[in-house]
Amino acid sequence: MSSSTVLITHPDCLGHETPQGHPEQIARLEVLLKALERLPVEVLSAPLAQEADLLSVHPQHYLDALRAASPAHGSAALDADTHLSAGSLKAAYRAAGGVLLAVDQVLSGAAQNAFVATRPPGHHAETAKAMGFCLFGNAALGAKYALDRYGLQHVAVVDFDVHHGNGTQDLLWEEPRALFVSTHQMPLWPGSGAPDEKGAFDNIINLPLAPETDGQAMRTLYRETVLPHLRAFRPDLLIISAGFDAHSSDPLAQLNWRVEDFAWLTQELCALAAELCQGRVVSVLEGGYDLPALAASAKAHVEKLLEATK
């Protein structure tokens, strides 16, 4: 097993242009990569996902519809929040392909863990519906790929983005080999993620947090509930949907986490992965819309991924 952390990204992800003032902006990836540039990670280029891989979670008619809606120039709105520019589909194929490369790296032993720094994000994309800034269900795609391509028995996806990962939930609802655990603010867009949404095989665990919940309350919830559920499931791979919008400075939500809370959570998840699945972790960037908070939180996250390889 390698003792390395890989960072997977691609310049094409800067070609996904959103309208002026949109929170999911190009600068998100620019400030994040700037914050990570001095860390001793191996940087790999995200490949384009193959359509055959995307078809494991999205139907052909959905891929065709996205292609038909993609503008040659300017912007096309899929809904009030989700837009396509001329470079968006290529960016989305890189984001999906980056997760697949991360799974390959970690499961082959070339790396111990990986952080996929791409955009657009993915955890709101449902089976045949783009929404919430997301086009493809990247985390769910990684889970299905690990299960089907590598024959793993169990893959867990932990989503600590402040918004519920309705897309990941939709894509993994009927997948008994996957466990999806989401902590998220409620009430908040998209309105899903109630505790009684359990999946077809009791494979979905939703743990809503009230507005103003701080890092101490989060730590208690993870120690007492999330980590025991993961231990009972015994995953062969842990995938993290790493959204940093639970930070107290984020403009789109009202949780009060701080940089040290993301560091603590990453450390705990990596320790659990070391205990259960040889430390194999694939982390995928989701939200985070205050640029300084995003940069600092993501840097702390990757520093803890690096520490876990020592």
KEPAKE-735708 format. One line per 2 residues: number of its first residue (from 0); for each residue y negated, z, x of N, C-alpha, C. Coordinates in steps of 0.001 Angstrom, whole numbers. Layout:
<nodes>
NUM	Y Z X Y Z X Y Z X  ...
</nodes>
This chain:
<nodes>
0	1191 0 839 0 0 0 -1250 0 881  -2167 -930 603 -3419 -966 1349 -4258 263 1016
2	-5138 618 1943 -6058 1721 1684 -7478 1180 1559  -7626 125 752 -8935 -517 667 -9424 -597 -779
4	-10744 -759 -896 -11394 -1047 -2175 -11975 -2449 -2086  -11696 -3281 -3064 -12305 -4605 -3095 -13378 -4652 -4182
6	-14451 -5381 -3879 -15529 -5673 -4824 -15426 -7148 -5170  -15296 -7437 -6453 -15116 -8824 -6896 -16329 -9222 -7727
8	-16973 -10311 -7313 -18175 -10780 -8001 -18319 -12272 -7754  -19366 -12869 -8300 -19603 -14300 -8059 -21044 -14645 -8437
10	-21722 -15484 -7636 -23093 -15890 -7974 -23212 -16571 -9342  -22141 -17200 -9829 -22207 -17839 -11149 -22559 -16835 -12245
12	-22271 -15563 -12020 -22568 -14547 -13034 -24064 -14283 -13153  -24844 -14776 -12185 -26303 -14734 -12286 -26839 -15916 -13082
14	-25965 -16858 -13424 -26376 -18036 -14185 -26280 -17859 -15690  -25843 -16680 -16130 -25816 -16353 -17565 -27195 -15821 -17938
16	-28001 -16675 -18541 -29392 -16324 -18854 -29495 -15861 -20300  -30212 -14771 -20491 -30453 -14247 -21835 -31950 -14326 -22128
18	-32346 -14237 -23402 -33774 -14373 -23725 -34632 -13288 -23085  -35911 -13591 -22910 -36866 -12645 -22344 -36789 -11297 -23065
20	-36686 -10227 -22291 -36647 -8902 -22886 -35268 -8418 -23299  -34267 -9262 -23147 -32900 -8876 -23528 -32382 -7841 -22532
22	-31739 -6772 -23018 -31287 -5728 -22078 -30190 -6193 -21119  -29341 -7132 -21545 -28257 -7604 -20670 -28793 -8777 -19855
24	-29555 -8430 -18833 -30324 -9397 -18054 -29723 -9626 -16673  -30128 -10722 -16053 -29647 -11073 -14719 -29914 -9947 -13719
26	-31052 -9265 -13858 -31428 -8208 -12915 -30411 -7080 -12867  -29630 -6885 -13929 -28594 -5842 -13908 -27642 -6045 -12731
28	-27143 -7268 -12605 -26187 -7536 -11534 -26874 -7552 -10178  -28106 -8038 -10135 -28830 -8075 -8859 -29042 -6673 -8301
30	-29508 -5729 -9130 -29778 -4380 -8605 -28477 -3659 -8272  -27432 -3921 -9038 -26148 -3282 -8775 -25588 -3745 -7430
32	-25586 -5050 -7201 -25042 -5560 -5946 -25882 -5098 -4750  -27197 -5008 -4944 -28070 -4504 -3884 -27693 -3061 -3528
34	-27385 -2255 -4549 -27026 -852 -4320 -25707 -719 -3581  -24824 -1717 -3730 -23489 -1637 -3125 -23398 -2304 -1755
36	-24467 -2986 -1318 -24313 -3897 -179 -23982 -3195 1136  -24295 -1925 1284 -23989 -1226 2533 -22655 -475 2490
38	-21974 -524 1368 -20700 186 1268 -19588 -639 1922  -18607 29 2545 -17564 -686 3289 -16451 -1223 2385
40	-16839 -2126 1500 -15868 -2754 609 -15656 -4200 1046  -14477 -4700 769 -14210 -6116 981 -14691 -6872 -252
42	-15519 -7887 -62 -16082 -8631 -1189 -15289 -9922 -1374  -14794 -10127 -2584 -14038 -11332 -2926 -14750 -12089 -4044
44	-14588 -13402 -4045 -15198 -14238 -5084 -14319 -14285 -6322  -14920 -14029 -7453 -14181 -14113 -8719 -13842 -15567 -9016
46	-12568 -15885 -9229 -12199 -17249 -9601 -12484 -17494 -11082  -12437 -18732 -11478 -12503 -19061 -12904 -11162 -18721 -13546
48	-11197 -18000 -14647 -9960 -17734 -15383 -9372 -19045 -15886  -8062 -19110 -15939 -7391 -20266 -16513 -7316 -20101 -18037
50	-7431 -21216 -18735 -7386 -21139 -20197 -6089 -20507 -20684  -4985 -20780 -19991 -3698 -20204 -20398 -3732 -18685 -20363
52	-4464 -18118 -19410 -4580 -16660 -19359 -5426 -16153 -20517  -6543 -16808 -20793 -7402 -16380 -21899 -6676 -16463 -23238
54	-5744 -17394 -23355 -5000 -17556 -24610 -4051 -16386 -24875  -3885 -15492 -23904 -3074 -14306 -24160 -3806 -13304 -25042
56	-5132 -13441 -25135 -5903 -12515 -25989 -6816 -13215 -26980  -7170 -14485 -26728 -8075 -15215 -27628 -7420 -16520 -28071
58	-7576 -16913 -29341 -6963 -18151 -29813 -7718 -19395 -29331  -7018 -20521 -29319 -7617 -21775 -28852 -8868 -22135 -29639
60	-8859 -21912 -30944 -10022 -22314 -31751 -11274 -21546 -31349  -11097 -20321 -30867 -12240 -19531 -30410 -12790 -20095 -29099
62	-11909 -20420 -28163 -12368 -21016 -26906 -13067 -22340 -27166  -12530 -23127 -28095 -13149 -24410 -28438 -14525 -24208 -29066
64	-14646 -23195 -29919 -15923 -22944 -30586 -16993 -22506 -29583  -16611 -21686 -28610 -17571 -21291 -27582 -18039 -22502 -26781
66	-17098 -23363 -26458 -17459 -24562 -25694 -18398 -25453 -26510  -18116 -25583 -27795 -18958 -26423 -28655 -20356 -25837 -28819
68	-20459 -24507 -28799 -21755 -23848 -28988 -22579 -23779 -27711  -21958 -24055 -26573 -22631 -23893 -25288 -23710 -24962 -25106
70	-24970 -24583 -24878 -26045 -25577 -24787 -26112 -26229 -23408  -26579 -27455 -23365 -26794 -28127 -22086 -28001 -27550 -21370
72	-28949 -27049 -22140 -30123 -26364 -21580 -30682 -25453 -22668  -31523 -24520 -22249 -32057 -23583 -23227 -31025 -22534 -23609
74	-31192 -21992 -24800 -30356 -20881 -25238 -29834 -21122 -26640  -28601 -20674 -26892 -28011 -20738 -28232 -27594 -19335 -28628
76	-27957 -18901 -29827 -27632 -17558 -30287 -26329 -17582 -31074  -25357 -16783 -30641 -24115 -16614 -31399 -24294 -15565 -32490
78	-25118 -14570 -32209 -25581 -13606 -33214 -26899 -13050 -32695  -27420 -12001 -33323 -28738 -11486 -32930 -28759 -10960 -31502
80	-27615 -10542 -30982 -27543 -9920 -29656 -26917 -10802 -28582  -26133 -11777 -28972 -25235 -12469 -28048 -25654 -13928 -27929
82	-25960 -14326 -26700 -26532 -15644 -26472 -25760 -16408 -25402  -25857 -17730 -25513 -25287 -18632 -24515 -26403 -19445 -23876
84	-26389 -19536 -22553 -27207 -20500 -21831 -26255 -21515 -21205  -26816 -22488 -20489 -25970 -23519 -19891 -24953 -22924 -18913
86	-25311 -21804 -18272 -24404 -21208 -17292 -23537 -20084 -17816  -23633 -19787 -19108 -22960 -18583 -19624 -21448 -18693 -19615
88	-20913 -19840 -20034 -19453 -19942 -20103 -18828 -19859 -18722  -19457 -20505 -17754 -18910 -20418 -16394 -18946 -18969 -15914
90	-20037 -18245 -16212 -20119 -16829 -15837 -19010 -16032 -16515  -18775 -16302 -17788 -17748 -15565 -18534 -16350 -15870 -18010
92	-16104 -17124 -17627 -14804 -17464 -17033 -14637 -16777 -15671  -15730 -16627 -14915 -15663 -15884 -13649 -15393 -14401 -13905
94	-16066 -13837 -14935 -15862 -12417 -15233 -14410 -12146 -15606  -13836 -13017 -16435 -12431 -12863 -16812 -11522 -13095 -15606
96	-11811 -14122 -14837 -11001 -14399 -13649 -11099 -13307 -12608  -12262 -12644 -12539 -12422 -11545 -11603 -11488 -10387 -11910
98	-11300 -10118 -13190 -10384 -9040 -13573 -8948 -9412 -13211  -8579 -10664 -13427 -7221 -11093 -13087 -6984 -11007 -11574
100	-7993 -11404 -10783 -7862 -11282 -9331 -7749 -9812 -8932  -8517 -8950 -9588 -8438 -7519 -9284 -7037 -6978 -9547
102	-6440 -7378 -10660 -5071 -6954 -10964 -4111 -7471 -9895  -4280 -8728 -9507 -3427 -9292 -8445 -3565 -8496 -7152
104	-4790 -8195 -6775 -5040 -7476 -5530 -4384 -6093 -5541  -4542 -5393 -6638 -4066 -4015 -6704 -2545 -3968 -6853
106	-1999 -4835 -7697 -555 -4769 -7925 247 -5390 -6779  -368 -6262 -6002 328 -6817 -4833 274 -5870 -3643
108	-589 -4850 -3726 -763 -3951 -2593 -1800 -4410 -1593  -2477 -5530 -1866 -3531 -5995 -958 -4722 -5043 -955
110	-4945 -4365 -2081 -5993 -3357 -2189 -5447 -2205 -3023  -6030 -1023 -2839 -5605 100 -3669 -6360 123 -4988
112	-7655 -195 -4940 -8428 -252 -6175 -9474 -1343 -6066  -10106 -1650 -7193 -11044 -2767 -7238 -12139 -2481 -8247
114	-13337 -2981 -7954 -14449 -2941 -8903 -14902 -4366 -9144  -14910 -4765 -10412 -15280 -6129 -10795 -16719 -6094 -11299
116	-17644 -6570 -10448 -19076 -6554 -10763 -19485 -7945 -11224  -19339 -8177 -12500 -19619 -9483 -13089 -20377 -9279 -14405
118	-20834 -10339 -14986 -21416 -10362 -16312 -21237 -11772 -16851  -21187 -11978 -18169 -21362 -10986 -19220 -20238 -9950 -19264
120	-20536 -8765 -19864 -19497 -7754 -20052 -18484 -8212 -21100  -17490 -7359 -21418 -16411 -7868 -22257 -15909 -6995 -23381
122	-16204 -5694 -23389 -15422 -4819 -24259 -15759 -4894 -25749  -16798 -5672 -26115 -17087 -5873 -27542 -16509 -7183 -28086
124	-15987 -8045 -27232 -15463 -9342 -27693 -14133 -9137 -28413  -14114 -9467 -29695 -12896 -9317 -30483 -12029 -10571 -30349
126	-10923 -10601 -31061 -9947 -11677 -30889 -10587 -13056 -31019  -11412 -13247 -32028 -12045 -14550 -32236 -13523 -14388 -32575
128	-14171 -13401 -31960 -15570 -13132 -32273 -16301 -12607 -31048  -17323 -13365 -30619 -18220 -12880 -29569 -19243 -11954 -30211
130	-19523 -10826 -29550 -20531 -9918 -30078 -20920 -8909 -29007  -22051 -8231 -29231 -22456 -7168 -28322 -22596 -7605 -26884
132	-23158 -8797 -26663 -23392 -9369 -25332 -22112 -9911 -24688  -20947 -9833 -25374 -19646 -10096 -24746 -19004 -11367 -25293
134	-18327 -12116 -24424 -17651 -13357 -24816 -16135 -13239 -24733  -15608 -12680 -23643 -14159 -12532 -23472 -13819 -11056 -23257
136	-12665 -10641 -23770 -12223 -9251 -23652 -11607 -8979 -22295  -12440 -8783 -21288 -11964 -8754 -19904 -10973 -7627 -19621
138	-11284 -6415 -20063 -10384 -5285 -19774 -9037 -5467 -20464  -9072 -5869 -21730 -7820 -6110 -22459 -7039 -7258 -21831
140	-7746 -8287 -21397 -7096 -9411 -20715 -6382 -8931 -19459  -7041 -8072 -18683 -6408 -7528 -17479 -5162 -6737 -17803
142	-5225 -5960 -18887 -4056 -5168 -19283 -2888 -6065 -19670  -3145 -7075 -20490 -2074 -7985 -20928 -1496 -8752 -19733
144	-2362 -9162 -18837 -1919 -9901 -17655 -1009 -9033 -16786  -1397 -7774 -16590 -572 -6871 -15785 782 -6624 -16437
146	787 -6478 -17752 2034 -6240 -18472 2944 -7462 -18448  2378 -8624 -18726 3196 -9831 -18883 3527 -10502 -17557
148	2566 -10579 -16652 2796 -11274 -15379 3588 -10402 -14399  3328 -9115 -14410 3960 -8221 -13438 5065 -7358 -14030
150	5239 -7425 -15332 6323 -6689 -15963 6144 -5184 -15963  4895 -4717 -15955 4673 -3275 -16009 5115 -2728 -17367
152	5463 -1458 -17378 5877 -810 -18624 4685 -315 -19431  3696 239 -18731 2555 857 -19396 1274 583 -18617
154	204 208 -19327 -1134 98 -18742 -2100 869 -19636  -2926 1703 -19027 -3943 2453 -19768 -5319 1874 -19479
156	-6138 1785 -20516 -7539 1379 -20391 -8395 2554 -20840  -9236 3042 -19943 -10172 4122 -20266 -11579 3538 -20279
158	-12273 3692 -21395 -13594 3098 -21604 -14606 4228 -21773  -15485 4413 -20756 -16503 5458 -20882 -17898 4900 -21130
160	-17984 3621 -21490 -19249 3042 -21954 -19749 3840 -23157  -21067 3922 -23314 -21623 4710 -24420 -21348 4083 -25785
162	-21109 2778 -25807 -20766 2084 -27054 -19257 1933 -27163  -18735 2046 -28363 -17294 1915 -28558 -16817 525 -28175
164	-15677 465 -27486 -15094 -813 -27080 -14286 -1426 -28210  -14971 -1840 -29253 -14297 -2386 -30445 -13460 -3614 -30117
166	-13912 -4409 -29148 -13163 -5602 -28795 -11853 -5256 -28104  -11909 -4365 -27129 -10685 -3935 -26453 -9721 -3323 -27463
168	-10247 -2520 -28373 -9406 -1921 -29409 -8738 -2998 -30255  -9499 -3999 -30653 -8958 -5083 -31478 -7852 -5836 -30731
170	-8095 -6129 -29460 -7159 -6945 -28684 -5881 -6187 -28322  -5965 -4862 -28244 -4796 -4058 -27865 -4195 -3299 -29045
172	-4709 -3515 -30245 -4289 -2749 -31428 -2781 -2781 -31629  -2164 -3943 -31413 -729 -4111 -31668 67 -4233 -30378
174	-435 -3649 -29297 240 -3719 -27997 774 -2323 -27639  2063 -2064 -27908 2596 -719 -27684 2665 -316 -26214
176	2595 -1295 -25311 2668 -990 -23875 1314 -571 -23297  254 -665 -24117 -1091 -325 -23657 -1628 877 -24416
178	-2306 1759 -23700 -3029 2872 -24294 -4512 2625 -24063  -5301 2682 -25138 -6755 2528 -25035 -7403 3850 -25411
180	-8173 4404 -24477 -8888 5663 -24706 -10376 5385 -24561  -11148 5721 -25583 -12587 5465 -25566 -13362 6733 -25880
182	-14306 7082 -25001 -15317 8079 -25335 -16629 7334 -25526  -17360 7647 -26583 -18545 6867 -26939 -19425 7681 -27876
184	-20697 7358 -27891 -21614 8039 -28799 -21361 7585 -30244  -21441 8508 -31162 -21365 8197 -32584 -22283 9159 -33338
186	-23158 8684 -34217 -23288 7294 -34636 -24019 6440 -33596  -23606 5207 -33502 -24220 4217 -32620 -23540 2871 -32889
188	-24276 1793 -32641 -23675 456 -32706 -22429 423 -31810  -21314 -216 -32184 -21112 -1083 -33350 -20599 -369 -34599
190	-20519 953 -34573 -20117 1690 -35766 -18633 1955 -35887  -17850 1380 -34996 -16401 1623 -34984 -16099 2775 -34034
192	-14807 3115 -33930 -14397 4130 -32975 -14215 5517 -33552  -13914 5595 -34838 -13620 6894 -35449 -12245 7378 -34994
194	-12020 8700 -35011 -10731 9224 -34546 -9529 8717 -35335  -9733 8310 -36599 -8585 7845 -37390 -8224 6393 -37114
196	-8924 5723 -36194 -8543 4376 -35748 -7566 4560 -34593  -6267 4470 -34895 -5241 4896 -33942 -4374 3766 -33385
198	-4560 2526 -33878 -3713 1446 -33411 -2391 1392 -34147  -1703 270 -34020 -450 69 -34743 661 983 -34248
200	539 1481 -33016 1599 2312 -32422 1040 3640 -31908  -9 4132 -32563 -693 5338 -32072 -1098 5178 -30615
202	-1521 3972 -30280 -1862 3633 -28896 -3372 3548 -28668  -4159 3981 -29653 -5618 4004 -29542 -6076 5452 -29719
204	-6905 5936 -28809 -7455 7290 -28906 -8971 7183 -28816  -9645 7460 -29927 -11100 7422 -29979 -11651 8841 -30018
206	-12585 9125 -29128 -13158 10466 -28989 -14682 10358 -29058  -15245 10331 -30264 -16696 10172 -30401 -17460 11387 -29886
208	-18647 11126 -29360 -19535 12163 -28845 -20843 12133 -29629  -21342 13289 -29987 -22606 13372 -30715 -23769 12994 -29801
210	-24850 12437 -30364 -26043 12198 -29552 -26461 13468 -28811  -26991 13276 -27609 -27451 14354 -26722 -26307 15088 -26008
212	-25059 14645 -26185 -23956 15263 -25436 -24217 15123 -23937  -24066 16208 -23205 -24345 16172 -21774 -23064 16046 -20953
214	-23243 16018 -19649 -22117 15814 -18757 -21114 16946 -18775  -21565 18164 -18990 -20629 19287 -19016 -19665 19161 -20193
216	-20192 18790 -21353 -19333 18603 -22523 -18366 17446 -22298  -18855 16391 -21645 -17974 15262 -21317 -16837 15719 -20405
218	-17153 16507 -19393 -16129 16956 -18445 -15061 17786 -19149  -15482 18633 -20058 -14521 19436 -20818 -13604 18543 -21644
220	-14186 17544 -22298 -13388 16635 -23125 -12360 15880 -22286  -12767 15402 -21123 -11828 14671 -20274 -10737 15593 -19738
222	-11128 16787 -19284 -10125 17718 -18754 -9112 18135 -19816  -9597 18432 -21022 -8735 19022 -22050 -8018 17998 -22915
224	-8555 16777 -23002 -7990 15798 -23945 -7594 14484 -23276  -8532 13837 -22580 -8248 12494 -22054 -7170 12547 -20973
226	-7352 13396 -19977 -6399 13417 -18864 -4989 13817 -19325  -4831 14804 -20214 -3480 15090 -20718 -2842 13910 -21458
228	-3635 13161 -22240 -3086 11978 -22917 -2610 10944 -21895  -3387 10746 -20845 -2991 9786 -19814 -1718 10246 -19101
230	-1632 11539 -18797 -419 12045 -18152 811 11832 -19026  659 12045 -20318 1793 11874 -21226 2215 10409 -21311
232	1264 9493 -21196 1548 8055 -21301 2157 7506 -20010  1787 8068 -18871 2284 7668 -17550 2074 6172 -17270
234	829 5736 -17153 579 4321 -16891 1020 3895 -15499  1368 2615 -15389 1662 2001 -14091 397 1436 -13441
236	-670 1337 -14227 -1962 829 -13761 -3022 1425 -14677  -4153 1811 -14085 -5285 2303 -14862 -6426 1301 -14760
238	-6897 834 -15906 -8065 -43 -15980 -9212 768 -16572  -10377 698 -15937 -11557 1410 -16409 -12583 407 -16918
240	-13045 596 -18148 -14229 -112 -18634 -15420 754 -18275  -16087 380 -17186 -17114 1227 -16577 -18492 810 -17075
242	-18903 1399 -18194 -20268 1232 -18668 -21071 2446 -18250  -22293 2230 -17776 -23110 3326 -17273 -24288 3631 -18201
244	-24144 3255 -19476 -25222 3452 -20449 -25160 4804 -21153  -24217 5675 -20762 -24274 7066 -21224 -25262 7875 -20387
246	-25870 7254 -19390 -26872 7932 -18560 -28078 8321 -19413  -28658 9461 -19102 -29773 9986 -19905 -30972 9045 -19945
248	-31107 8160 -18963 -32255 7246 -18924 -32031 5947 -19693  -30824 5717 -20189 -30544 4419 -20794 -31341 4237 -22091
250	-31911 3048 -22303 -32742 2830 -23487 -31976 2563 -24773  -30663 2305 -24690 -29923 1878 -25883 -29102 2988 -26519
252	-29152 4205 -25969 -28306 5278 -26513 -28931 6624 -26176  -28248 7693 -26604 -28833 9029 -26488 -27858 10068 -25918
254	-27005 9675 -24984 -26215 10676 -24276 -26972 11112 -23015  -26599 12260 -22483 -27355 12845 -21376 -26521 13032 -20118
256	-25733 12014 -19769 -24982 12075 -18527 -25905 11737 -17357  -25503 12195 -16175 -26267 11916 -14960 -25348 11265 -13930
258	-25938 10837 -12830 -25166 10132 -11807 -23963 10958 -11374  -24151 12256 -11183 -23046 13088 -10713 -21917 13184 -11734
260	-22226 12967 -13013 -21173 12969 -14026 -20281 11736 -13901  -20888 10591 -13632 -20072 9384 -13413 -19231 9534 -12148
262	-19802 10161 -11117 -19038 10404 -9884 -17849 11322 -10170  -18087 12407 -10896 -17007 13335 -11226 -15908 12640 -12025
264	-16316 11859 -13023 -15337 11194 -13887 -14505 10192 -13092  -15152 9433 -12224 -14418 8476 -11386 -13428 9203 -10492
266	-13862 10294 -9903 -12980 11067 -9017 -11759 11586 -9771  -11977 12095 -10983 -10870 12612 -11783 -9888 11508 -12167
268	-10417 10350 -12564 -9538 9244 -12957 -8759 8723 -11747  -9405 8662 -10585 -8698 8219 -9379 -7623 9221 -8972
270	-7917 10507 -9111 -6918 11530 -8778 -5717 11417 -9711  -5987 11162 -10975 -4895 10989 -11930 -4067 9752 -11585
272	-4757 8665 -11209 -4040 7449 -10820 -3183 7691 -9579  -3681 8503 -8637 -2886 8836 -7451 -1628 9600 -7843
274	-1748 10434 -8849 -624 11234 -9326 406 10387 -10075  -75 9410 -10845 799 8705 -11786 1178 7290 -11373
276	289 6569 -10693 547 5129 -10485 76 4647 -9120  364 5430 -8096 94 5038 -6705 -1379 4739 -6462
278	-2254 5336 -7272 -3686 5150 -7083 -4221 3811 -7545  -3431 3091 -8311 -3816 1713 -8681 -4835 1737 -9821
280	-6075 1337 -9496 -7186 1358 -10445 -7931 30 -10362  -8184 -565 -11523 -9073 -1730 -11647 -10224 -1304 -12540
282	-11443 -1328 -12013 -12635 -959 -12776 -13469 -2204 -13057  -13945 -2307 -14292 -14651 -3499 -14756 -16025 -3089 -15281
284	-17072 -3710 -14795 -18423 -3394 -15260 -18598 -3772 -16726  -19120 -2813 -17501 -19510 -3086 -18887 -21029 -2916 -19003
286	-21501 -1881 -19720 -22930 -1753 -19964 -23670 -931 -18917  -24926 -616 -19253 -25845 88 -18356 -27128 -709 -18275
288	-28207 -213 -18905 -29384 -1058 -19134 -30676 -504 -18563  -30660 719 -18032 -31768 1197 -17214 -31422 832 -15775
290	-32230 -20 -15153 -31813 -608 -13879 -31622 429 -12771  -32543 1372 -12555 -32292 2370 -11507 -31071 3244 -11798
292	-30889 3636 -13059 -29726 4456 -13408 -28429 3688 -13227  -28444 2411 -13600 -27259 1569 -13419 -26905 1462 -11943
294	-27905 1174 -11104 -27640 995 -9678 -27093 2276 -9052  -27720 3407 -9367 -27292 4671 -8768 -25919 5096 -9274
296	-25673 4903 -10561 -24392 5324 -11147 -23252 4449 -10643  -23478 3139 -10574 -22442 2234 -10083 -22137 2504 -8613
298	-23165 2822 -7830 -22942 3146 -6415 -22082 4404 -6288  -22388 5421 -7086 -21580 6648 -7057 -20141 6367 -7480
300	-19978 5490 -8460 -18650 5097 -8948 -17837 4449 -7824  -18439 3487 -7139 -17716 2769 -6076 -17484 3677 -4875
302	-18421 4582 -4592 -18185 5542 -3507 -16947 6389 -3779  -16745 6775 -5022 -15555 7569 -5359 -14285 6707 -5324
304	-14391 5430 -5689 -13247 4532 -5516 -12875 4440 -4029  -13887 4333 -3170 -13634 4281 -1730 -13005 5569 -1224
306	-13519 6710 -1664 -12968 7994 -1242 -11490 8105 -1609  -11143 7540 -2751 -9760 7635 -3230 -8780 6863 -2360
308	-9276 5959 -1520 -8376 5172 -672 -8103 5849 665  -8767 6967 934 -8636 7615 2247 -7430 8561 2286
</nodes>
